[in-house]
Amino acid sequence: MRVRSVCLAMVMGLVGCGRGTRDGRVHITYWEKWTGFEADAMQRVVDRFNASQTGITVHFMSISGIGRKLLMATAGGNPPDVAGIWSSSLPTYAEHGALVGLDEYCRRAGIGAEDYVPIVWRICQYEGRTWGLPSTPGSTALIWNKEMFRRAGLDPERPPRTIEELDEYAARLTRYDERSNLVHLGFLPTEPGWWNFAWIYYFGGQVWDGTNRILYDTPAGLAMFRWIASYTERYGLNALQQFSAGFGNFASPQNAFLAGKVAMVLQGVWMHNFIEKYAPGLEWGAAPFPAVDGVDPPVVYTEADVLVIPRGAKHADAAFEFIRFVQRPEVMEELCLGQLKASPLRRVSAGFFARHPHPYLGVFYQTMWSRRAFSTPALPIHDEVVREVNIAVDLVRLGQVSPEAAVQQVQRRAQRALDRLLRQRARRREGVGRLSCESSEVGQR
C-alpha cells in the first residue's frame, strides 16, 4: 500500500497542481505518450494554440507508461486535463467511467461523423457515445522489398492480391544457403507478431458479433490458425527458430524487413520513418494487404491516437477548446505532416499530399475508406482476447497443439472473459436502476 501511495503521489506531482494563474489564463496540463519527432510535432501545435488566443495555456508533457499513470491519476482524483491515448485503450477507459463524454461538446462545436474518415470516427465511439477525438491515424498495408522481388523473378510493381498468392510469392522469395540454412524468407505470419488477433479478418471473419459472442470457433478462425501452422510445416520449426534468432529490434538496422531477412510484412504508415532512418535507399512498395478473397475492397487494420478528457479534469471546457483546435483542418494537417502520417479528416487539402514526404501516403489514406476497414474491437476485455490468441498462435507455431485445438482454446477462454464482462455490466445497470427507484421514492416522500 505504501509503494502504491508513493507512486500515486509522484504521478499527481506530474500534473502540475497549483499552477499560478496571475496572467489571467486558464492553465491546463496535457499528457501525451509520444517522444522524439512525434512529440516535437505536437509541441508545435500546442505552441500555435497558446499563441492563437489569450484565455488558455496548454502545458505539454511527454509521459512514458501513460496508460498506468493516467489510470492512477484519475483514480486519485487529480488527472491531467487532456490525455493522448491509443484508440485501442478507449473502450477500457470508457467502460470504467474514466473519461468525460464529448457528445455535447461536439454538438455545440458542430463536430460529427461527417468530418472524419468513417473508420476513424467509429474508433472514437463506445456504446453509442463519443469519448475522444483523433489526432493521428495509423493504418496498415503490405510492405515489400522490390529488389528481392526482382531477384526472385517477380514483378516488383505487382504485389500479391490474395492469401494464396501471398503464400506462393513467399515460397518463391525464400532462399537457402549451400548448407540448407534459411538465408531469407518471403513472409512469416508471426513477424513481427503485433496483431495476431487480427488475422481472422483477412480470412473473412471477425473477433466477435458485437453483442455477446466471440467468433474464433468459425471457419475463418480455423483457416487463420491452419495458415499459421502451414509456415512451420513448410519450413520446419528448427529452421525457423534458428533463422528468427537473428532478428534484431524493430527500431534498428537489424529489423527483419530492413535487414532483408523477410521480403514482405504487414506494417503501418510509420514504416516509412524507420526505412528512412535505418535502411535509406531500400527500394520498397506498399499496397493493401491481401485477404483470402482479394484486395477489392481491401481489408485494412486501422488505429488512431485519440485525445480524451479524463474524468475529474479540473478544466474540462478549456481542455475541449484545445482538442477542438487540433481538429481544424490546417492544424491537423500540420500535425500529421510533422508525424509523417495520413490525416483522419474526410477533407484533406491537395497541398497536404504535395508536401508530404511519404511516397505511399495515398495508399494508407485511401484504404482507410474501405468498407472492410476495421479497428481493435470495442471490447474492454480486448487485452485478454489478444493474450489468448497470442498463446494459441505460439502453441500452433511450435507444433504443440493443432489448429482445431487452438481455436477451441481461444474460443473457450475469450468467451469466458466476455461473459464475465456482460455479467458485470448487468449488475452495474441493475444497481443504477435500483438507485433511480430509491431516489424517486425519496422524492415522493
VENKA-V992550 format. One record per residue. N is the residue number from 1. PHI is phi in degrees with one decimal (NA if undefined). OMEGA is omega in whole degrees, -180 to 180 (999 if undefined). D_LAST is the distance of its C-alpha to the last C-alpha in whole Angstrom. Layout:
n=N phi=PHI omega=OMEGA d_last=D_LAST
n=N phi=PHI omega=OMEGA d_last=D_LAST
This chain:
n=1 phi=NA omega=-179 d_last=43
n=2 phi=-64.6 omega=180 d_last=46
n=3 phi=-61.2 omega=180 d_last=48
n=4 phi=-62.8 omega=-179 d_last=44
n=5 phi=-64.5 omega=180 d_last=43
n=6 phi=-65.1 omega=179 d_last=47
n=7 phi=-60.9 omega=-180 d_last=47
n=8 phi=-62.8 omega=179 d_last=43
n=9 phi=-64.0 omega=178 d_last=44
n=10 phi=-63.8 omega=180 d_last=47
n=11 phi=-64.2 omega=180 d_last=45
n=12 phi=-61.3 omega=179 d_last=43
n=13 phi=-63.8 omega=180 d_last=46
n=14 phi=-68.4 omega=-176 d_last=47
n=15 phi=-65.7 omega=180 d_last=44
n=16 phi=81.3 omega=-179 d_last=46
n=17 phi=-60.7 omega=173 d_last=43
n=18 phi=75.2 omega=176 d_last=43
n=19 phi=-59.3 omega=179 d_last=46
n=20 phi=-68.1 omega=179 d_last=47
n=21 phi=-127.3 omega=-179 d_last=46
n=22 phi=-65.3 omega=180 d_last=49
n=23 phi=-83.1 omega=178 d_last=50
n=24 phi=80.6 omega=-180 d_last=47
n=25 phi=-98.3 omega=171 d_last=46
n=26 phi=-83.2 omega=-178 d_last=43
n=27 phi=-101.1 omega=180 d_last=45
n=28 phi=-120.5 omega=-179 d_last=44
n=29 phi=-106.8 omega=-178 d_last=45
n=30 phi=-123.7 omega=177 d_last=46
n=31 phi=-96.9 omega=180 d_last=47
n=32 phi=-140.5 omega=-177 d_last=49
n=33 phi=-84.6 omega=-173 d_last=51
n=34 phi=-71.5 omega=171 d_last=55
n=35 phi=-133.3 omega=175 d_last=58
n=36 phi=59.5 omega=-174 d_last=61
n=37 phi=-66.4 omega=178 d_last=62
n=38 phi=-68.2 omega=176 d_last=59
n=39 phi=-65.5 omega=180 d_last=57
n=40 phi=-61.7 omega=180 d_last=59
n=41 phi=-63.0 omega=179 d_last=59
n=42 phi=-71.9 omega=177 d_last=55
n=43 phi=-60.5 omega=178 d_last=56
n=44 phi=-65.0 omega=177 d_last=58
n=45 phi=-66.3 omega=178 d_last=55
n=46 phi=-60.3 omega=179 d_last=53
n=47 phi=-61.2 omega=180 d_last=56
n=48 phi=-64.5 omega=178 d_last=56
n=49 phi=-63.8 omega=-178 d_last=52
n=50 phi=-60.5 omega=-179 d_last=52
n=51 phi=-83.8 omega=-173 d_last=55
n=52 phi=-83.9 omega=-177 d_last=53
n=53 phi=-155.2 omega=-174 d_last=51
n=54 phi=-115.9 omega=-174 d_last=50
n=55 phi=-100.6 omega=-172 d_last=46
n=56 phi=-135.0 omega=172 d_last=46
n=57 phi=-121.9 omega=178 d_last=48
n=58 phi=-98.5 omega=176 d_last=48
n=59 phi=-107.7 omega=-175 d_last=49
n=60 phi=-86.9 omega=179 d_last=51
n=61 phi=-134.6 omega=175 d_last=51
n=62 phi=-85.3 omega=-172 d_last=53
n=63 phi=-118.5 omega=174 d_last=51
n=64 phi=-78.3 omega=-179 d_last=53
n=65 phi=60.2 omega=-172 d_last=50
n=66 phi=-62.0 omega=-177 d_last=48
n=67 phi=-57.9 omega=-179 d_last=45
n=68 phi=-66.7 omega=-177 d_last=45
n=69 phi=-67.3 omega=179 d_last=45
n=70 phi=-66.8 omega=178 d_last=42
n=71 phi=-62.2 omega=180 d_last=40
n=72 phi=-64.6 omega=-179 d_last=40
n=73 phi=-65.9 omega=179 d_last=40
n=74 phi=-66.8 omega=178 d_last=37
n=75 phi=-63.2 omega=179 d_last=35
n=76 phi=-81.9 omega=177 d_last=36
n=77 phi=79.7 omega=-178 d_last=34
n=78 phi=-140.6 omega=-178 d_last=37
n=79 phi=-82.0 omega=170 d_last=39
n=80 phi=-68.1 omega=179 d_last=41
n=81 phi=-81.6 omega=178 d_last=40
n=82 phi=-134.8 omega=175 d_last=42
n=83 phi=-139.0 omega=174 d_last=44
n=84 phi=-103.6 omega=-178 d_last=46
n=85 phi=-124.5 omega=173 d_last=46
n=86 phi=-76.6 omega=-178 d_last=48
n=87 phi=-61.3 omega=179 d_last=46
n=88 phi=-64.7 omega=179 d_last=46
n=89 phi=-88.3 omega=-173 d_last=44
n=90 phi=-57.9 omega=180 d_last=41
n=91 phi=-58.1 omega=-180 d_last=39
n=92 phi=-65.4 omega=178 d_last=39
n=93 phi=-61.7 omega=-179 d_last=38
n=94 phi=-65.4 omega=-179 d_last=35
n=95 phi=-58.8 omega=-177 d_last=34
n=96 phi=-95.6 omega=174 d_last=33
n=97 phi=67.9 omega=-176 d_last=31
n=98 phi=-96.5 omega=-177 d_last=34
n=99 phi=-127.0 omega=172 d_last=35
n=100 phi=-89.7 omega=176 d_last=33
n=101 phi=-65.7 omega=-175 d_last=33
n=102 phi=-109.1 omega=-175 d_last=36
n=103 phi=-59.3 omega=-178 d_last=35
n=104 phi=-68.2 omega=175 d_last=33
n=105 phi=-58.4 omega=-179 d_last=36
n=106 phi=-64.3 omega=180 d_last=39
n=107 phi=-59.7 omega=-179 d_last=37
n=108 phi=-67.0 omega=-179 d_last=38
n=109 phi=-87.0 omega=-178 d_last=41
n=110 phi=72.2 omega=179 d_last=42
n=111 phi=-101.7 omega=-179 d_last=43
n=112 phi=-159.9 omega=-176 d_last=43
n=113 phi=-56.8 omega=-177 d_last=45
n=114 phi=-66.4 omega=-178 d_last=48
n=115 phi=-91.6 omega=-168 d_last=49
n=116 phi=-127.2 omega=166 d_last=50
n=117 phi=-57.1 omega=-172 d_last=52
n=118 phi=-51.0 omega=-177 d_last=49
n=119 phi=-64.7 omega=-180 d_last=50
n=120 phi=-69.0 omega=178 d_last=49
n=121 phi=-64.2 omega=179 d_last=46
n=122 phi=-62.6 omega=179 d_last=45
n=123 phi=-60.4 omega=-177 d_last=45
n=124 phi=-85.3 omega=-177 d_last=42
n=125 phi=-104.4 omega=171 d_last=40
n=126 phi=-152.6 omega=180 d_last=38
n=127 phi=53.9 omega=175 d_last=35
n=128 phi=79.3 omega=-179 d_last=35
n=129 phi=-126.8 omega=178 d_last=35
n=130 phi=-95.2 omega=-176 d_last=37
n=131 phi=-117.8 omega=-180 d_last=37
n=132 phi=-161.9 omega=173 d_last=41
n=133 phi=-129.3 omega=-171 d_last=44
n=134 phi=-75.6 omega=165 d_last=47
n=135 phi=-110.1 omega=179 d_last=50
n=136 phi=-125.4 omega=178 d_last=53
n=137 phi=-91.4 omega=177 d_last=53
n=138 phi=-139.3 omega=178 d_last=56
n=139 phi=-96.0 omega=-174 d_last=57
n=140 phi=-119.6 omega=-180 d_last=60
n=141 phi=-160.6 omega=171 d_last=63
n=142 phi=-78.1 omega=175 d_last=66
n=143 phi=-110.7 omega=-178 d_last=69
n=144 phi=-135.6 omega=-179 d_last=72
n=145 phi=-91.7 omega=-175 d_last=76
n=146 phi=-68.1 omega=180 d_last=78
n=147 phi=-65.6 omega=177 d_last=81
n=148 phi=-66.6 omega=174 d_last=80
n=149 phi=-59.6 omega=-176 d_last=80
n=150 phi=-62.0 omega=-180 d_last=83
n=151 phi=-65.7 omega=-180 d_last=85
n=152 phi=-88.3 omega=-180 d_last=84
n=153 phi=79.1 omega=178 d_last=85
n=154 phi=-99.9 omega=176 d_last=82
n=155 phi=-69.0 omega=-177 d_last=81
n=156 phi=-67.5 omega=180 d_last=79
n=157 phi=-101.9 omega=-177 d_last=77
n=158 phi=-125.4 omega=-179 d_last=76
n=159 phi=-73.4 omega=177 d_last=73
n=160 phi=-63.7 omega=-175 d_last=72
n=161 phi=-118.7 omega=174 d_last=70
n=162 phi=-138.7 omega=176 d_last=69
n=163 phi=-60.7 omega=179 d_last=68
n=164 phi=-61.1 omega=177 d_last=71
n=165 phi=-65.8 omega=178 d_last=73
n=166 phi=-56.7 omega=179 d_last=72
n=167 phi=-64.9 omega=177 d_last=73
n=168 phi=-64.8 omega=178 d_last=76
n=169 phi=-61.2 omega=-178 d_last=76
n=170 phi=-58.2 omega=-180 d_last=75
n=171 phi=-64.5 omega=-178 d_last=78
n=172 phi=-70.3 omega=-178 d_last=81
n=173 phi=-83.9 omega=-177 d_last=79
n=174 phi=-78.4 omega=-178 d_last=80
n=175 phi=-130.5 omega=177 d_last=83
n=176 phi=-119.9 omega=173 d_last=84
n=177 phi=-88.8 omega=-176 d_last=87
n=178 phi=-66.7 omega=178 d_last=91
n=179 phi=-101.9 omega=178 d_last=89
n=180 phi=65.8 omega=172 d_last=86
n=181 phi=-89.8 omega=178 d_last=84
n=182 phi=-63.8 omega=176 d_last=81
n=183 phi=-98.9 omega=171 d_last=82
n=184 phi=-155.6 omega=-178 d_last=79
n=185 phi=-108.4 omega=174 d_last=76
n=186 phi=-73.6 omega=-177 d_last=75
n=187 phi=-163.7 omega=176 d_last=72
n=188 phi=-146.8 omega=-176 d_last=69
n=189 phi=-57.0 omega=-177 d_last=66
n=190 phi=-97.9 omega=175 d_last=65
n=191 phi=-115.1 omega=6 d_last=66
n=192 phi=-89.9 omega=178 d_last=64
n=193 phi=80.6 omega=-178 d_last=61
n=194 phi=-75.9 omega=-171 d_last=58
n=195 phi=-129.1 omega=-180 d_last=57
n=196 phi=-56.5 omega=-178 d_last=58
n=197 phi=-60.2 omega=-171 d_last=54
n=198 phi=-83.4 omega=-178 d_last=55
n=199 phi=-58.3 omega=-178 d_last=59
n=200 phi=-58.5 omega=180 d_last=57
n=201 phi=-66.5 omega=-179 d_last=56
n=202 phi=-74.7 omega=176 d_last=60
n=203 phi=-107.9 omega=173 d_last=60
n=204 phi=89.1 omega=-179 d_last=58
n=205 phi=-113.0 omega=176 d_last=55
n=206 phi=-156.2 omega=-173 d_last=52
n=207 phi=-70.3 omega=-179 d_last=50
n=208 phi=-149.8 omega=-175 d_last=47
n=209 phi=-88.8 omega=179 d_last=45
n=210 phi=85.9 omega=180 d_last=42
n=211 phi=-127.2 omega=-172 d_last=40
n=212 phi=-145.9 omega=-176 d_last=41
n=213 phi=-139.2 omega=170 d_last=44
n=214 phi=-75.0 omega=-170 d_last=47
n=215 phi=-124.5 omega=176 d_last=50
n=216 phi=-81.0 omega=179 d_last=53
n=217 phi=-86.1 omega=-178 d_last=54
n=218 phi=-128.5 omega=176 d_last=56
n=219 phi=-54.1 omega=180 d_last=59
n=220 phi=-66.3 omega=179 d_last=58
n=221 phi=-64.5 omega=179 d_last=57
n=222 phi=-66.7 omega=179 d_last=60
n=223 phi=-61.7 omega=179 d_last=63
n=224 phi=-60.3 omega=-178 d_last=61
n=225 phi=-71.3 omega=176 d_last=62
n=226 phi=-65.4 omega=178 d_last=66
n=227 phi=-63.7 omega=179 d_last=66
n=228 phi=-61.9 omega=179 d_last=66
n=229 phi=-63.6 omega=-176 d_last=68
n=230 phi=-62.9 omega=-180 d_last=71
n=231 phi=-72.3 omega=174 d_last=71
n=232 phi=-66.6 omega=179 d_last=72
n=233 phi=-63.5 omega=-176 d_last=74
n=234 phi=-74.2 omega=-172 d_last=76
n=235 phi=-103.9 omega=179 d_last=77
n=236 phi=93.3 omega=-176 d_last=76
n=237 phi=-62.6 omega=-177 d_last=74
n=238 phi=-61.5 omega=180 d_last=76
n=239 phi=-63.3 omega=180 d_last=78
n=240 phi=-67.7 omega=180 d_last=74
n=241 phi=-64.8 omega=179 d_last=73
n=242 phi=-64.1 omega=-179 d_last=77
n=243 phi=-67.0 omega=-176 d_last=76
n=244 phi=-70.7 omega=177 d_last=73
n=245 phi=-62.9 omega=180 d_last=73
n=246 phi=-88.7 omega=179 d_last=75
n=247 phi=-71.9 omega=177 d_last=72
n=248 phi=-95.9 omega=178 d_last=71
n=249 phi=-59.9 omega=-180 d_last=68
n=250 phi=-57.9 omega=-178 d_last=66
n=251 phi=-87.4 omega=-180 d_last=67
n=252 phi=-163.1 omega=176 d_last=70
n=253 phi=-64.6 omega=180 d_last=74
n=254 phi=-88.5 omega=172 d_last=74
n=255 phi=-50.0 omega=-172 d_last=71
n=256 phi=-54.8 omega=180 d_last=72
n=257 phi=-75.9 omega=-177 d_last=72
n=258 phi=-64.6 omega=-180 d_last=73
n=259 phi=-85.6 omega=178 d_last=76
n=260 phi=77.1 omega=178 d_last=77
n=261 phi=-87.5 omega=177 d_last=76
n=262 phi=-128.0 omega=-172 d_last=74
n=263 phi=-84.3 omega=-177 d_last=75
n=264 phi=-136.4 omega=177 d_last=71
n=265 phi=-143.2 omega=167 d_last=68
n=266 phi=-90.8 omega=-179 d_last=64
n=267 phi=-146.5 omega=-174 d_last=63
n=268 phi=-98.5 omega=-179 d_last=61
n=269 phi=-57.4 omega=-178 d_last=62
n=270 phi=-69.9 omega=-176 d_last=62
n=271 phi=-59.1 omega=178 d_last=65
n=272 phi=-55.8 omega=-178 d_last=67
n=273 phi=-61.4 omega=-178 d_last=67
n=274 phi=-72.6 omega=177 d_last=68
n=275 phi=-63.7 omega=-179 d_last=71
n=276 phi=-62.8 omega=-176 d_last=72
n=277 phi=-81.6 omega=-170 d_last=72
n=278 phi=-108.8 omega=-180 d_last=73
n=279 phi=-142.3 omega=-179 d_last=75
n=280 phi=-59.7 omega=-178 d_last=76
n=281 phi=94.1 omega=177 d_last=79
n=282 phi=-62.7 omega=178 d_last=77
n=283 phi=-91.6 omega=-173 d_last=78
n=284 phi=-138.7 omega=178 d_last=74
n=285 phi=-138.6 omega=178 d_last=72
n=286 phi=-140.9 omega=-180 d_last=69
n=287 phi=-156.1 omega=178 d_last=68
n=288 phi=-55.1 omega=177 d_last=65
n=289 phi=-70.2 omega=-175 d_last=65
n=290 phi=-69.2 omega=172 d_last=66
n=291 phi=-103.3 omega=-177 d_last=64
n=292 phi=-60.6 omega=-179 d_last=65
n=293 phi=-109.1 omega=176 d_last=65
n=294 phi=112.4 omega=-174 d_last=66
n=295 phi=-120.3 omega=-178 d_last=65
n=296 phi=-131.1 omega=-8 d_last=64
n=297 phi=-74.5 omega=-176 d_last=61
n=298 phi=-73.5 omega=169 d_last=61
n=299 phi=-89.7 omega=-171 d_last=59
n=300 phi=-134.1 omega=175 d_last=58
n=301 phi=-80.9 omega=-175 d_last=56
n=302 phi=-133.6 omega=171 d_last=54
n=303 phi=-128.5 omega=178 d_last=51
n=304 phi=-156.5 omega=166 d_last=50
n=305 phi=-87.8 omega=-177 d_last=49
n=306 phi=-127.3 omega=177 d_last=46
n=307 phi=-99.0 omega=-177 d_last=44
n=308 phi=-130.7 omega=173 d_last=41
n=309 phi=-111.2 omega=-179 d_last=38
n=310 phi=-65.7 omega=176 d_last=37
n=311 phi=-58.8 omega=-179 d_last=33
n=312 phi=93.5 omega=177 d_last=33
n=313 phi=-58.3 omega=-174 d_last=36
n=314 phi=-79.2 omega=-177 d_last=36
n=315 phi=-133.5 omega=-175 d_last=37
n=316 phi=-61.5 omega=-179 d_last=36
n=317 phi=-62.8 omega=179 d_last=37
n=318 phi=-65.9 omega=178 d_last=40
n=319 phi=-60.2 omega=-180 d_last=41
n=320 phi=-67.6 omega=178 d_last=40
n=321 phi=-59.8 omega=177 d_last=43
n=322 phi=-69.1 omega=179 d_last=45
n=323 phi=-59.4 omega=179 d_last=45
n=324 phi=-62.9 omega=179 d_last=45
n=325 phi=-60.9 omega=-179 d_last=48
n=326 phi=-62.6 omega=-179 d_last=50
n=327 phi=-77.1 omega=177 d_last=49
n=328 phi=-61.2 omega=-176 d_last=51
n=329 phi=-53.0 omega=-177 d_last=54
n=330 phi=-68.7 omega=179 d_last=57
n=331 phi=-74.9 omega=179 d_last=55
n=332 phi=-60.2 omega=179 d_last=54
n=333 phi=-65.3 omega=177 d_last=58
n=334 phi=-61.7 omega=-179 d_last=59
n=335 phi=-65.8 omega=-177 d_last=57
n=336 phi=-68.0 omega=176 d_last=58
n=337 phi=-67.0 omega=180 d_last=62
n=338 phi=-66.0 omega=179 d_last=61
n=339 phi=-96.6 omega=178 d_last=60
n=340 phi=58.7 omega=179 d_last=62
n=341 phi=-125.6 omega=175 d_last=60
n=342 phi=-78.4 omega=178 d_last=59
n=343 phi=-95.7 omega=175 d_last=56
n=344 phi=-84.4 omega=-172 d_last=53
n=345 phi=-85.5 omega=179 d_last=53
n=346 phi=-67.4 omega=-179 d_last=54
n=347 phi=-111.4 omega=-179 d_last=56
n=348 phi=-128.0 omega=-177 d_last=59
n=349 phi=-73.4 omega=176 d_last=62
n=350 phi=-63.3 omega=180 d_last=65
n=351 phi=-63.9 omega=179 d_last=66
n=352 phi=-61.7 omega=180 d_last=64
n=353 phi=-68.9 omega=-178 d_last=66
n=354 phi=-66.9 omega=-177 d_last=69
n=355 phi=-87.1 omega=-173 d_last=68
n=356 phi=-73.7 omega=-177 d_last=67
n=357 phi=-81.3 omega=-178 d_last=69
n=358 phi=-70.0 omega=-176 d_last=68
n=359 phi=-70.3 omega=-178 d_last=70
n=360 phi=-123.2 omega=-178 d_last=68
n=361 phi=-59.0 omega=-179 d_last=65
n=362 phi=-59.8 omega=178 d_last=65
n=363 phi=-61.3 omega=-177 d_last=65
n=364 phi=-69.3 omega=180 d_last=61
n=365 phi=-72.5 omega=-176 d_last=60
n=366 phi=-66.2 omega=-178 d_last=61
n=367 phi=-70.2 omega=176 d_last=60
n=368 phi=-61.5 omega=-179 d_last=56
n=369 phi=-79.3 omega=-177 d_last=56
n=370 phi=-58.7 omega=177 d_last=57
n=371 phi=-70.4 omega=175 d_last=55
n=372 phi=-102.8 omega=172 d_last=55
n=373 phi=-67.7 omega=-179 d_last=54
n=374 phi=-140.8 omega=178 d_last=52
n=375 phi=-130.7 omega=174 d_last=50
n=376 phi=-55.1 omega=-179 d_last=48
n=377 phi=-54.1 omega=-179 d_last=46
n=378 phi=-75.7 omega=-178 d_last=42
n=379 phi=-125.4 omega=176 d_last=42
n=380 phi=-61.8 omega=179 d_last=40
n=381 phi=-97.1 omega=-175 d_last=42
n=382 phi=-60.5 omega=179 d_last=45
n=383 phi=-60.0 omega=178 d_last=47
n=384 phi=-68.8 omega=178 d_last=47
n=385 phi=-62.2 omega=179 d_last=49
n=386 phi=-59.2 omega=-180 d_last=51
n=387 phi=-60.9 omega=-179 d_last=52
n=388 phi=-66.6 omega=178 d_last=52
n=389 phi=-64.9 omega=-180 d_last=55
n=390 phi=-61.8 omega=178 d_last=57
n=391 phi=-61.2 omega=-178 d_last=57
n=392 phi=-65.6 omega=178 d_last=58
n=393 phi=-61.1 omega=178 d_last=61
n=394 phi=-61.9 omega=-180 d_last=62
n=395 phi=-63.8 omega=178 d_last=63
n=396 phi=-68.3 omega=180 d_last=64
n=397 phi=-59.3 omega=-179 d_last=66
n=398 phi=-84.2 omega=180 d_last=68
n=399 phi=73.5 omega=-177 d_last=69
n=400 phi=-88.9 omega=174 d_last=67
n=401 phi=-138.8 omega=177 d_last=64
n=402 phi=-79.1 omega=174 d_last=65
n=403 phi=-55.7 omega=180 d_last=63
n=404 phi=-63.0 omega=179 d_last=62
n=405 phi=-68.7 omega=180 d_last=60
n=406 phi=-62.8 omega=179 d_last=59
n=407 phi=-59.3 omega=-179 d_last=57
n=408 phi=-67.5 omega=179 d_last=55
n=409 phi=-65.2 omega=179 d_last=55
n=410 phi=-62.1 omega=-178 d_last=53
n=411 phi=-58.7 omega=-176 d_last=51
n=412 phi=-64.1 omega=-175 d_last=50
n=413 phi=-73.8 omega=-180 d_last=49
n=414 phi=-69.0 omega=179 d_last=47
n=415 phi=-64.5 omega=177 d_last=45
n=416 phi=-60.8 omega=179 d_last=44
n=417 phi=-65.8 omega=179 d_last=43
n=418 phi=-66.3 omega=178 d_last=41
n=419 phi=-60.5 omega=179 d_last=39
n=420 phi=-63.7 omega=178 d_last=38
n=421 phi=-61.0 omega=-179 d_last=37
n=422 phi=-65.4 omega=177 d_last=35
n=423 phi=-65.2 omega=179 d_last=33
n=424 phi=-62.7 omega=177 d_last=32
n=425 phi=-61.1 omega=-178 d_last=31
n=426 phi=-60.9 omega=179 d_last=29
n=427 phi=-65.2 omega=179 d_last=27
n=428 phi=-63.2 omega=-179 d_last=26
n=429 phi=-66.8 omega=177 d_last=25
n=430 phi=-63.6 omega=179 d_last=23
n=431 phi=-65.8 omega=178 d_last=21
n=432 phi=-63.5 omega=179 d_last=20
n=433 phi=-62.5 omega=179 d_last=19
n=434 phi=-63.3 omega=-180 d_last=17
n=435 phi=-62.9 omega=-180 d_last=16
n=436 phi=-64.9 omega=180 d_last=15
n=437 phi=-65.4 omega=-180 d_last=13
n=438 phi=-63.8 omega=179 d_last=11
n=439 phi=-63.3 omega=179 d_last=10
n=440 phi=-63.6 omega=-180 d_last=9
n=441 phi=-65.3 omega=180 d_last=6
n=442 phi=-62.5 omega=-180 d_last=5
n=443 phi=-65.0 omega=-179 d_last=5
n=444 phi=-69.6 omega=179 d_last=4
n=445 phi=-65.3 omega=999 d_last=0
